[in-house]
Amino acid sequence: MTSATLQRLFPDKPAGARRARDHFESGEDNPESPQLGLIATLLAQGANILSSNGERERTQRNAIIAFAMRCLSAALLYASQIVLARWMGGYEYGIYVFVWTWVLILGGMSHLGLNVTAMRMAPTYRETGELSKLRGLVRGTRLMALATSTVIMMVGLAGVYLFKDYVQSHYVLPLYLALVCVPLFTLTDVQDSIGRGNAWMGVALAPPYVLRPVFVLLTMIGAYAAGLPMQATTAACAAIIATWGAGLIQTLMINRRLSTSVPTGRRVYDFKAWFSISLPLLVIQGCELALQNTDLLVISHFMTPTDVGIYFAAGKTMALIMFVHYAVGSAVANKFAALHARGDRESLRSFVTDAVNWTFWPSLAGAMLI
C-alpha cells in the first residue's frame, strides 16, 4: 500500500487513524499476501470512518447507523410477521395486512408532505444560522401533521360507519381500530424526517423501525399468554399500542435533543415556504404509496384474506433489499440540503457519486445473497 494511498485513507487529524496509518507504513503486514492487504485496507478505512470528524466520515457513520437500524428492523419485522401469521392463521393475518395497509397510505399522506420539508429545511436553517425558523419548523410541522392526521382519522371513522354495508364485515372492526393508529403514525413519519434532517439517526430511526415492531411483537406475545383470541382485532389493538408508544417516545427524544443542541428562543413559522416545498412533493409521495400498496388493495377485493396474507409475505421478502437505499438516503439527505444551501456545487457532485456507490454495491450484494 503506497504512502499516498495511506495519506488519503488516513487524514492527519484523528489520532486513531494516525496510529493505524503508522502501523501499515511500518511494513508489519505481509506484502506477499494480497488477501491480508485487502483486509488491512478495509480495516484501515473502517478505522478512519470511526475516528475521523470530517463531514464525509460523519455521513458514512450515519449511513452505517441507518443501515444497522434497517437491518435490525428488517429482521424484527420479518420475525414478527412470521409469528403473527403462525398464531393468527392466514385468514386473520390477511385481514390485519389489509387494514394496516390503509394506515400506511393514510399516515403517509396526512402530513401533506411536511416530512420532506423538515428533512430539507432543518439542515438549511442550521447552515444559515436561522435557529428561530428551525425551532418553528420542529414544532410547526409536528403540530400541523398531528392536526391533519386527526381530521383524516375522524373522516375515515365516519366513512367506515356510513359505508359499512359496502365493506366486507370481517374488515369493519379492524378498520375502526387501525384508523386510531393514523395520527401517531403520521407524527412519527414527520419526526423521522426531523431527526434525519438534523443527523440524529438514532432518534429518527429507532422508534419507528425498532421500537414499533418490538412493541407489536411483545403485545401479541402478552395477548397470547393471556389467552386472548389471535385475531385481526387483537393485532390491530397491538398496533395501536405500538404506534402510540413509539411515537410518544420519539417525541420526548426529539424534544430532548432539541433542548441540548439548539438554544431556546422565539419560533418563526414560515408555513408558506414549507408548503411550497411539501405540496408538489406530496404528489410524488402519493404516487409512490399507490405504487407500493395498490396491488394489495386490489387483490383484497378479488381474493380471500388468506391469499392476501400469502401475497403480502412474498412481497415483503422481495422488498428486503430496499433498506439499503433507505439507509443511505437517511444519511445523505441532510448533507445534500446543507451543500446546496452553501452553494458548494463541486462537493455536491462528489457527494452524489459517493451516495450512488454506497447504495449500488451493498444492494447488489444483498440481492445476490437473497
URDA-V574208 format. One record per backbone hydrogen bond with DSSP energy under -1.0 kcal/mol. NH is the residue of the N-H (numbers start at 1). CO is the residue of the C=O. E is the energy in kcal/mol with one decimal. If there is no record, write none. Layout:
# URDA-V574208
nh & co & e
NH & CO & E
NH & CO & E
This chain:
# URDA-V574208
nh & co & e
6 & 2 & -2.2
7 & 3 & -2.2
8 & 4 & -1.8
9 & 5 & -2.2
10 & 6 & -2.7
18 & 14 & -1.9
19 & 15 & -2.4
20 & 16 & -2.0
21 & 17 & -2.4
22 & 18 & -2.5
23 & 19 & -2.0
24 & 20 & -1.9
25 & 21 & -2.3
26 & 22 & -1.4
33 & 30 & -1.7
37 & 33 & -2.0
38 & 34 & -2.4
39 & 35 & -2.5
40 & 36 & -2.8
41 & 37 & -2.3
42 & 38 & -2.5
43 & 39 & -2.8
44 & 40 & -2.5
45 & 41 & -2.6
46 & 42 & -2.4
47 & 43 & -2.7
48 & 44 & -2.2
49 & 45 & -2.3
50 & 46 & -2.2
51 & 47 & -1.9
52 & 48 & -2.4
58 & 54 & -2.5
59 & 55 & -2.3
60 & 56 & -2.1
61 & 57 & -2.5
62 & 58 & -2.4
63 & 59 & -2.4
64 & 60 & -2.3
65 & 61 & -2.6
66 & 62 & -2.8
67 & 63 & -2.8
68 & 64 & -2.8
69 & 65 & -2.6
70 & 66 & -2.5
71 & 67 & -2.5
72 & 68 & -2.6
73 & 69 & -2.8
74 & 70 & -3.0
75 & 71 & -2.2
76 & 72 & -2.6
77 & 73 & -3.3
78 & 74 & -2.5
79 & 75 & -2.5
80 & 76 & -3.0
81 & 77 & -2.6
82 & 78 & -2.0
83 & 79 & -2.4
84 & 80 & -2.9
85 & 81 & -2.6
86 & 82 & -2.3
87 & 83 & -2.7
88 & 84 & -2.9
89 & 85 & -1.6
93 & 89 & -2.3
94 & 90 & -2.1
95 & 91 & -1.6
96 & 92 & -2.2
97 & 93 & -2.5
98 & 94 & -2.0
99 & 95 & -2.2
100 & 96 & -2.4
101 & 97 & -1.8
102 & 98 & -1.2
103 & 99 & -1.2
104 & 100 & -2.1
105 & 101 & -2.1
106 & 102 & -2.8
107 & 103 & -2.7
108 & 104 & -1.5
110 & 106 & -2.0
112 & 109 & -1.9
114 & 111 & -1.8
117 & 113 & -1.3
118 & 114 & -2.5
119 & 115 & -1.9
120 & 116 & -2.1
121 & 117 & -3.2
122 & 118 & -1.8
125 & 121 & -3.0
126 & 122 & -1.9
127 & 123 & -2.4
128 & 124 & -2.2
130 & 125 & -1.7
131 & 129 & -1.7
134 & 130 & -1.6
135 & 131 & -2.7
136 & 132 & -1.9
137 & 133 & -2.5
138 & 134 & -2.3
139 & 135 & -1.8
140 & 136 & -3.2
141 & 137 & -2.1
143 & 139 & -2.5
144 & 140 & -2.5
145 & 141 & -2.2
146 & 142 & -2.4
147 & 143 & -2.3
148 & 144 & -2.6
149 & 145 & -2.2
150 & 146 & -1.6
151 & 147 & -2.0
152 & 148 & -2.3
153 & 149 & -2.3
154 & 150 & -2.3
155 & 151 & -2.5
156 & 152 & -2.6
157 & 153 & -2.7
158 & 154 & -2.4
159 & 155 & -2.5
160 & 156 & -2.6
161 & 157 & -2.0
162 & 158 & -2.6
163 & 159 & -2.3
166 & 163 & -1.8
171 & 168 & -2.3
175 & 171 & -2.0
176 & 172 & -2.1
177 & 173 & -2.2
178 & 174 & -2.8
179 & 175 & -2.2
180 & 177 & -1.0
181 & 178 & -1.7
182 & 179 & -1.1
185 & 181 & -2.3
186 & 182 & -2.6
187 & 183 & -2.3
188 & 184 & -2.3
189 & 185 & -1.8
190 & 186 & -2.0
191 & 187 & -2.7
192 & 188 & -2.4
193 & 189 & -1.5
194 & 190 & -2.2
195 & 191 & -2.6
196 & 192 & -2.3
197 & 193 & -2.7
198 & 194 & -1.3
199 & 196 & -1.3
200 & 195 & -3.6
204 & 200 & -2.4
205 & 201 & -2.6
206 & 202 & -1.9
209 & 205 & -2.1
210 & 206 & -2.0
211 & 206 & -2.6
212 & 207 & -2.2
214 & 210 & -1.8
215 & 211 & -3.1
216 & 212 & -2.2
217 & 213 & -2.4
218 & 214 & -3.0
219 & 215 & -2.6
220 & 216 & -2.4
221 & 217 & -2.3
222 & 218 & -2.5
223 & 219 & -2.4
224 & 220 & -2.5
225 & 221 & -2.5
226 & 222 & -1.8
227 & 224 & -1.0
228 & 223 & -2.5
231 & 229 & -1.9
235 & 231 & -2.1
236 & 232 & -2.4
237 & 233 & -2.0
238 & 234 & -2.1
239 & 235 & -2.1
240 & 236 & -1.8
241 & 237 & -2.1
242 & 238 & -2.5
243 & 239 & -2.9
244 & 240 & -2.5
245 & 241 & -2.3
246 & 242 & -2.6
247 & 243 & -2.1
248 & 244 & -2.4
249 & 245 & -2.1
250 & 246 & -2.3
251 & 247 & -2.0
252 & 248 & -2.0
253 & 249 & -2.1
254 & 250 & -2.8
255 & 251 & -2.4
256 & 252 & -2.1
257 & 253 & -2.4
258 & 254 & -2.5
259 & 255 & -2.0
260 & 256 & -1.4
261 & 257 & -1.4
262 & 258 & -2.3
268 & 132 & -2.2
274 & 270 & -2.2
275 & 271 & -2.9
276 & 272 & -1.5
278 & 274 & -2.6
279 & 275 & -2.1
281 & 277 & -1.0
282 & 278 & -1.7
285 & 281 & -2.6
286 & 282 & -2.7
287 & 283 & -2.1
288 & 284 & -2.3
289 & 285 & -2.7
290 & 286 & -2.3
291 & 287 & -2.5
292 & 288 & -2.2
293 & 289 & -1.8
294 & 290 & -2.5
297 & 293 & -1.8
298 & 294 & -2.6
299 & 295 & -2.5
300 & 296 & -1.7
301 & 298 & -1.1
303 & 299 & -2.6
308 & 304 & -2.0
309 & 305 & -2.4
310 & 306 & -1.9
311 & 307 & -2.5
312 & 308 & -2.5
313 & 309 & -2.1
314 & 310 & -2.1
315 & 311 & -2.4
316 & 312 & -2.4
317 & 313 & -1.5
318 & 314 & -1.6
319 & 315 & -1.6
322 & 319 & -1.7
323 & 320 & -1.4
324 & 321 & -1.4
326 & 322 & -1.9
327 & 323 & -2.4
328 & 324 & -2.3
329 & 325 & -2.3
330 & 326 & -2.6
331 & 327 & -1.4
332 & 328 & -2.2
333 & 329 & -1.8
336 & 332 & -2.4
337 & 333 & -1.9
338 & 334 & -2.1
339 & 335 & -2.7
340 & 336 & -2.2
341 & 337 & -2.5
342 & 338 & -1.9
343 & 339 & -1.1
344 & 339 & -1.8
345 & 343 & -1.4
348 & 344 & -1.8
349 & 345 & -2.6
350 & 346 & -2.2
351 & 347 & -2.4
352 & 348 & -2.1
353 & 349 & -1.8
354 & 350 & -2.0
355 & 351 & -2.6
356 & 352 & -2.3
357 & 353 & -2.1
358 & 354 & -2.8
359 & 355 & -1.4
360 & 356 & -3.0
361 & 357 & -1.5
363 & 359 & -1.5
364 & 360 & -2.6
365 & 361 & -2.3
366 & 362 & -2.7
367 & 363 & -2.6
368 & 364 & -2.1
369 & 365 & -2.1
370 & 366 & -2.5
